[in-house]
Amino acid sequence: MLMASVHPFTAFTWLLVLFFTLDPTLATTRKLAALVKEQTLVLKYHNGPLLKGNITVNLLWYGKFSPSQRSVIVDFLNSLSSSKTPLKPSVSSWWQTTGRYRGGPSVVVVGNQVLDGEYSVGKSLTTQQLEALSLKTGDLKNAVNVVLTSADVAVGGFCMSRCGTHASVKVKGGKLAYAWVGNSVSQCPGQCAWPFHQPIYGPQMPPLLAPNGDVGINGMIINLATVLAGTVTNPFNNGYFQGPANAPLEAVSACTGIFGKGSYPGYPGQVLVDKSTGASYNAHGVNGRKFLLPAMWNPQTSSCTTLV
């Protein structure tokens, strides 16, 4: 079993967003640069297969997740292709941007769910162990197997270089796409749960209030959205991306730190606020859920598109 490709959604990427606010001189440079027309962002298509059509997302819950935490993530996944969300903007309208890439739209369905609350391979995981764990939910064709690790599980590179990963492994008959996202709330919320937690660097603006009352889980939603969009548009390292193949900018990671109009390093942009709870969001989901989702690169406009 060999890993064919690894695409990290990195903590370092978040730090780049915040870097230019650390020094007043750099901040001034950013403002002046805004007067210059920015170069158009283009994610080149490298002629490889994309994941399209009906896509099954299988879940391995590794570690301790409460039923309420699991329900938030499952509701998010069920919202991606749901037509039962009357309120706009919606999670499904966000996901529809992936349908503007070659091959057309994809429909996400939640498949197998496996609970591993006993930490079968310990509380400190390597990439190879993540690969092996991902296969526990099956090897269905046109599927993405997602490993979700709880707040007390350490993963190699977590916080230091990545908040989540998507990759592929060789299985009988081809390749299987998998992804991993960890709960950062007790390890590095300032890196992997921003803007629901103050960043470890940059301006210490008040964090946004998480829409589902759980900083770690809502941070996971942002990172899960990022790696899922990257998985369907660049599943095997030869789809859509910019830059080197071993550290690509993909559908959402190319738009890091942007959640609403007017965003700039350290500021997520203008988003919606729930009048009853004060929580920030930009997308409606099933079961009355609200989520904050990152901008996604639109190949039709060659720009990062936000919901609000």
N, C-alpha and C positions, 0 to 999 in steps of 0.2 A: 504494500500500500504506500504510494508515494504522493506527496503533496505537489500538485502541479503549479499552483500559484497562490500567493498570499497578498492580500490587499488590505493594509491596516488603515482604519480611520483613526488617525493619531492624535494623542494629546498634544504633540508638538505642533500639529496644524492649528489647534486652538491657540497655542502660545504665540504663533506667528500673527494671529489676528490681534492679539493684545499688545504685541511688541512695540508697535509704533506709538503707543500712548505712554510709554515709560519715560520718555525724555521730551521736555518741552520743545527742543529744537526739532526732534523727529515729528512731533505733533504738528509743528508749523509746516514742516516739509510736506506732511500729508495733506494739509489744507491747500497749500500751493499746488500740489500735484493734482488736486481735484479740478483745477482750472484747465488742465490739459486733458484732451480726449484720450480715454483709456483704450488700450488695444483690445479688440474684440476677442473674447474667450471662445475658443473652438476646441471641442473634444473630437479628436480624429477617430474615424471608424477604421479598425484594423482588420476588417473582413472576416471576423470570426463569428460563430453562432451566438445568438442571444437567447435568453429564456423568454418564450412567448407562449400564448395560449393559456391553458389551464395549468396553474402552478400550485403544487401542494407544499405548504410550509409545515414541516414537522418540528416538534419542539422537544428538547431534552432540558428539563429543569434540574440543574445540578446544585445541590445544597438546599438551604431552607428558604422557601418562598411561601408566604401566607396565601390562602385562597383569594383574598382581596387583591394581592399583588399580581397573582396569575391572571385574575379576571381583567385587570387593566390592560395587560399586554395582549391577551387574547381578543379583547374588544377592539384594540387598535388594529390587529391583523384582520379581524372580521370587517373592519371599517374600510379597508383598502379597496375592496371591490363591491361594497354594499350600495344598493340602490334605495335603501330604506332610511337614508339620512336626509330629511326634508330641509334642514337648515344649511345655509351656505355661509362661508366657505366650508367645504367638507374634506375629510381625509381622502375620499374617493376621487375628488377633483384634483387633489395633490398627486395621487398615484397615476392618474390619467396622463400626466406628463411623460411617464415612461412609454406610453403608447405612441408618442411622437418620434421615438427612435425607430430604426428599421425593424420590420417584422410586425408592427402594430401593437395593439394592447395586450395585456396579460391579466388574467383573472386569478386572484389569490384565494385559496381555500385552506383553512387550517386542517391539518391531517392528524397524524399520530402525536400523542403527548406521552412522554415517559418521565416519571418522577424518580430522581436519584437523590433522595434526601439523606442518604447515609454516607455520602462522599465516597463512592466506591473506589476511587483512585487517589484519595487524599484531598487536602485543601490547598495544595500548591501544584498547579497544572502546567505542563509544557504544551507546545503547539502539537506535538505528536499525540499527546493524550487527548487534546481537543478533537483531533481527527478521528481517533478511535471512538470517542464518545459520540461523535456526530453520526456514526454508523449504527448506533443502537436504535435509532428510530426508523431504520429501513433504508433501502436504496432504490426507491421508486424513480422512474424516469420522469424528467421535468419537475423535479422537486428541489427544495432547498431545506436542508436539515440545519436547524438552528440550536446551538448550545447556549443556554443562558445560565450564568454563574451568579450565585448569591453574594451578598456583601462581604462574607467572611472567607471567600475563596480568592486566592492569589493566582494570577496567570502570568506566565512569562511575558514581559514587556508591558503589562497592564500599568497604566498611569505614566510610566517612563516614556513609552513610545507609541502606545495605542489605547483606544477606548473600545474598539471592536474590530473585527476582522471578517473578511469573506475570502474563501479559497475554494479549491476543488481537490478531490482525491480520486484516484483511479479505482474503479470497481469493475466487476465483470460486465462487459458490454459497453464500457465507455467511462465517462467521468461523472462524478456527483458533486454538485455545488453544496457548500456548507458555509455557515456563518457562526460567529461567536460574539456575544456582547456580555459585559459584566456589570454588576451593580457597584457603582463607585462610591456610594454614600459614606462609607467608613474608611476608604483608602485615598481617594483623590477627587472629591466632588468639585473642587475648584478647577479641575482640568476636564473632567468627563461629565459633569452635571451642570455646567454653566449653560444658560443664564439663570438657573434655579439656585445657584450657590455663587458666592463671591469668588472671583478668579484669584488664583494664587499670585498672579502678577497683574500689573496694570492698574487702572483706576478702580477704586473700591466702591463702585456704585451699588446701591441696594439691589440684591438679587430679586428676580421675579418670583412671584408666588406660584408654586406648582399647581396645575389645574386639578390633579387627582389626589392631592394631599400627601404626596410621597416624592421627595426630591430624587432619591435613588432610582425609583421606577420610571419617573418622567425623564430623567437623564437617559435611562436605558431606551426609552421610546425614541428619543432623538437619534441615538446611536444605531438603534435597530433600523429606523427609517433610512439612515445613511447607508448601512451595509446592504440592506435589501435592494435599494435602488441601484447600488453598485453591482450587486449580484446579477440582476436581470439584464443590465445593460453592458456588463463586462464580466461574464461568468467564468471564462476560461483564459483570461489574460490576453485576449485578442479581439475585444469588442470596442466600446467607446472609452477612450481615456486620453489624457494629455500628459506629457512628460514621460519619464522612464517607466518601463513596465513593472519594475519592482517597487516603485513608489508613485503610483499614478494618481492624478486628479481625475475623479470620476463624477458621475451625475450629480451627487450632492456634495462630496468632499471638495469639489471645485468651487462650491459656494459657501464654504464654511463661515459660520458666524452671522449669517444673514437669515433673519426670520420675518422681517417686515420692511416696508419702505423706509428709506432714510437711515439705514444701518451704517455703522462705521466701526472700526476696531474698538471693541469694548462695549458697544451699544448694539443690541440685537435688532433695533428698528421698531417701528410702530406696530404694535400688536393689539389684539382685543383684550378687554378686561371684563371678567364676569362681575356684574354689579352686586351679586349676593355674596360672593366669596372673596373677591379681589384678586382671583387667580388670572394669570395671563395665558392666552391661547390664540390660535389662529385657524383652528380646524374643528369642525363638529364630527363626532363619530357615532357609532351605534350605542344604544342604551343610554343616551343622553350624555355620553362622554365628551370631554373637550381635550384637545391635544395641542401642543406647540410643535410644529414641524419645520424643519429647515428648508431653505430655498433649494430648488432643483434647476439644473441647467436645461434649458429648452432648446433642442436642436433646430427648431424652426426659426427661432429668433436669435440664436447664439448668445443668450443672456440668462442670468440667474433669475428665475421666476418665483415670486412669493405669492402667497394666498391673499395677503392683505397689504 
